[in-house]
Amino acid sequence: MAETMLVIGSDTRCIGNKVPGEVKSVVVNPGTRTVTHLVVEPKGRVGLARLVPLDDKVEVAPGKIGLHYTEAVFEDLPAAEETLAEILPGGPVELIPEGWRPAGDEPPLDGSKTPPVRQGIAERTLDLVPAGEEEEHRGDHVHATDGDIGQLRALGIDSSSHQVTRVHVLLKEGHLRRHREVAIPSDKVSGFDAGIHLNISKQEVRDLAHDDVDHPSG
């Protein structure tokens, strides 16, 4: 079985080295334990992340992910989040119209020299994922049966089926003196709801870390 390592936070590029971005999170189907989508946010465009299906148009390489999309096709992918505007104090909440807003160092889309100032308005962004699936972010907590063990860094997946094979965890300081990361087999995972939950104890995680030849001490 060939395994691919999906590092959350990896850089992404579309065809022609366009639309530089990063993997903000991954979307997992808890029933099949497969990664179905990557949530890719273009750099400098907060609130405009797209749901990218994990298929043959996605090429995973160490530290970088290639997306076989043109810039226009990428922009037309389903939104992974929506931004709400709330007029302060305690005013109505409205959905900000969808649009490909410019990055911070680009001119406004209407050609004006400076973007309009939104006085007294707070914005908040909500995640959008397919029904019944879970979004996993870098830094999400990983819970052993007797408490928090560390934070999610990456997922190992089967290259063909995209089923999760291992969960890569950055261990909390103090849990292990000589190891900072451990790869936990998927059969030790009990769920993906509100973080990742394991069916083993902290001590069993420590034992895995000491036996993990892929992540030597240091």
Summary of the structure (lengths in Angstrom):
residues: 218
radius of gyration: 19.6
end to end distance: 28.4
largest distance: 60.2
contacts: 627
relative contact order: 0.18
helix: 10%
strand: 44%
